[in-house]
Amino acid sequence: MAQVADNPQLWAFYSCLSKRGLFDPFISVDFMVYLIKHDSTQCNFFCDVSYKNGKLIVNENEINVFTEKEPSNVSWGVEYVVEATGIFTTIDKCQSYLQAGAKKVIIAAPSTDAPMFIIEVNEDKYTGKETVLSNASCTTNCLAPLVKVIHEKFGIIEGLMTTVHSSTSIQNIIDEPSNESWRAERGAAQNIIPSSTDAA
């Protein structure tokens, strides 16, 4: 368990999921076990992982897995839902979680209409009355604290930023045709591909 203590993300995964559950409408539980055991990026998982009766089992702790595609059909039994599928990113789309019993939904992505809060930037604006909120994007969480300091000290009228991002799931791993642009057709692992973003 030393690895858990040294890694907050693993600690959160282990402690939270063992008590409640996870929602992934895209893969089966047996395939989930396979991916966890043989993660190409993070290496082999440090716990014993298996499944039984549709539940994920991590070190003998049963974790409920919901594969229903419509969140309102899931009996959550939780107060907070972290929406990390990337699909339900608006207040309207997150209503299905609330209808199923959740009290709050935290979107782990930018949202076009949910209030966004970033630690050390504007979390003081959080009132507690929000039922759906966003923690913005990884890009915004990296950029906003620095921008806040510069703006408060010197002032910013307008700005431009460049982010170098790791490969994402929507990029090609080899050169192949794309509907976006010739640049987007290149293999992401071999190229730095300029692109626009609405993540910040």
C-alpha positions in Angstrom: 0.0 0.0 0.0 3.0 2.3 0.0 2.4 3.1 -3.6 -1.1 4.3 -2.6 0.2 6.6 0.1 2.8 8.1 -2.2 0.3 8.7 -5.0 -2.8 10.9 -4.2 -4.5 9.8 -7.5 -4.1 6.1 -6.6 -5.3 6.8 -3.1 -8.4 8.6 -4.3 -9.1 5.7 -6.8 -8.7 3.0 -4.2 -10.5 4.7 -1.2 -13.4 6.4 -3.1 -14.2 3.7 -5.6 -14.1 0.9 -3.1 -17.0 2.7 -1.3 -19.2 3.7 -4.2 -18.7 2.8 -7.8 -17.8 4.0 -11.3 -19.7 4.7 -14.4 -18.3 3.7 -17.8 -20.9 3.1 -20.5 -18.2 2.3 -23.1 -16.5 -0.9 -22.0 -17.5 -4.2 -20.3 -16.2 -5.0 -16.8 -14.0 -7.9 -18.0 -12.3 -5.6 -20.6 -11.9 -3.0 -17.8 -10.0 -5.5 -15.7 -7.8 -6.3 -18.7 -7.0 -2.6 -19.3 -6.3 -2.0 -15.7 -3.9 -5.0 -15.4 -2.1 -4.2 -18.7 -1.9 -0.4 -18.8 0.5 0.6 -21.6 1.2 4.0 -20.0 1.0 3.6 -16.3 2.3 0.0 -16.3 0.9 -2.9 -14.3 -1.6 -2.0 -11.6 -0.2 -2.7 -8.1 -3.4 -4.4 -6.7 -5.1 -7.7 -7.4 -7.8 -6.9 -9.9 -10.7 -9.2 -11.1 -14.4 -9.1 -11.6 -17.4 -11.1 -10.5 -21.2 -10.7 -11.0 -20.6 -7.4 -13.0 -18.5 -5.9 -10.2 -14.9 -4.8 -10.3 -12.9 -6.4 -7.4 -9.7 -4.6 -6.3 -7.9 -6.3 -3.4 -11.1 -8.2 -2.4 -13.0 -4.9 -2.3 -16.1 -4.9 -4.5 -16.7 -1.9 -6.7 -20.1 -1.3 -8.4 -19.7 -0.7 -12.1 -22.5 1.0 -14.0 -22.5 0.5 -17.7 -25.9 2.0 -18.4 -25.6 4.6 -21.2 -28.2 6.9 -19.6 -27.1 8.2 -16.2 -30.7 8.9 -15.0 -31.2 5.1 -15.1 -28.5 4.5 -12.5 -29.3 4.4 -8.8 -26.2 6.2 -7.7 -26.5 6.4 -4.0 -23.9 9.2 -3.9 -23.9 12.9 -3.2 -21.2 13.9 -5.6 -20.6 12.7 -9.2 -17.4 13.5 -11.0 -18.4 13.6 -14.7 -15.3 12.5 -16.6 -16.7 10.8 -19.7 -16.4 14.0 -21.7 -20.0 13.6 -22.9 -22.1 15.3 -20.3 -20.4 18.7 -20.1 -23.4 21.1 -19.9 -25.8 21.8 -17.1 -28.7 20.4 -19.1 -26.8 17.1 -19.8 -25.9 16.7 -16.2 -29.5 16.9 -15.0 -29.7 13.1 -15.6 -27.2 12.6 -12.7 -29.3 14.9 -10.5 -32.5 13.1 -11.4 -30.9 9.8 -10.4 -30.3 11.2 -6.9 -26.9 12.9 -7.0 -26.8 16.3 -5.2 -23.9 17.8 -7.1 -22.0 17.1 -10.4 -18.4 18.2 -10.9 -17.5 18.2 -14.6 -13.9 17.3 -15.2 -13.7 19.3 -18.4 -14.6 22.7 -19.7 -18.3 23.6 -19.9 -20.1 26.1 -22.0 -22.6 27.0 -19.3 -21.6 25.5 -15.9 -19.7 27.8 -13.6 -16.0 26.9 -13.6 -13.8 27.0 -10.5 -10.0 26.7 -10.3 -8.2 26.3 -7.0 -6.2 29.4 -6.0 -7.9 31.4 -8.8 -11.6 31.8 -8.2 -12.7 29.1 -5.8 -13.8 31.9 -3.4 -16.7 32.5 -5.8 -18.1 29.1 -5.0 -21.3 29.6 -3.0 -22.3 26.0 -2.4 -25.6 26.5 -4.1 -24.3 25.3 -7.5 -25.6 21.8 -8.4 -23.4 21.5 -11.5 -20.0 23.0 -11.8 -16.8 22.5 -13.8 -13.2 22.2 -12.8 -12.2 23.4 -16.3 -9.5 21.8 -18.4 -6.0 20.7 -17.6 -4.8 23.5 -19.8 -6.8 26.1 -17.9 -5.7 24.7 -14.5 -2.1 25.1 -15.6 -2.5 28.6 -17.2 -5.0 30.4 -14.9 -2.9 30.6 -11.7 0.0 32.2 -13.6 -2.3 34.5 -15.5 -3.9 35.6 -12.3 -0.6 36.6 -10.7 0.5 38.5 -13.8 -2.8 40.2 -14.2 -3.0 41.3 -10.6 0.5 42.6 -10.6 0.8 44.2 -14.0 -2.5 43.9 -15.8 -3.4 42.0 -18.9 -5.4 43.6 -21.8 -5.2 40.6 -24.1 -3.0 37.6 -24.4 -2.0 34.6 -26.5 -0.8 31.2 -25.1 0.7 28.1 -26.6 0.3 24.7 -25.0 2.3 21.6 -25.8 -0.1 18.8 -25.1 0.4 15.0 -25.0 -1.4 12.9 -27.5 -5.1 12.6 -27.0 -7.6 9.9 -27.9 -8.9 11.8 -30.9 -5.5 11.9 -32.7 -4.1 9.3 -35.1 -1.3 7.1 -33.9 -0.2 6.6 -37.5 -0.5 8.8 -40.6 -4.0 8.3 -42.0 -6.8 10.3 -43.6 -8.8 12.8 -41.4 -11.7 15.1 -42.0 -9.9 17.9 -40.1 -6.8 19.0 -41.9 -3.6 17.5 -43.5 -1.8 18.3 -40.3 -4.3 16.3 -38.2 -3.7 13.3 -40.5 -0.1 12.9 -39.2 0.8 10.4 -36.5 0.7 12.1 -33.1 3.6 10.2 -31.6 6.0 11.3 -34.3 4.9 14.9 -34.8 4.1 18.1 -32.9 0.9 19.0 -34.6 -0.3 22.7 -34.4 -4.0 22.9 -33.6 -6.5 25.4 -32.1 -8.2 24.7 -28.7 -11.1 25.9 -26.7 -9.8 24.3 -23.6 -8.6 27.6 -22.1 
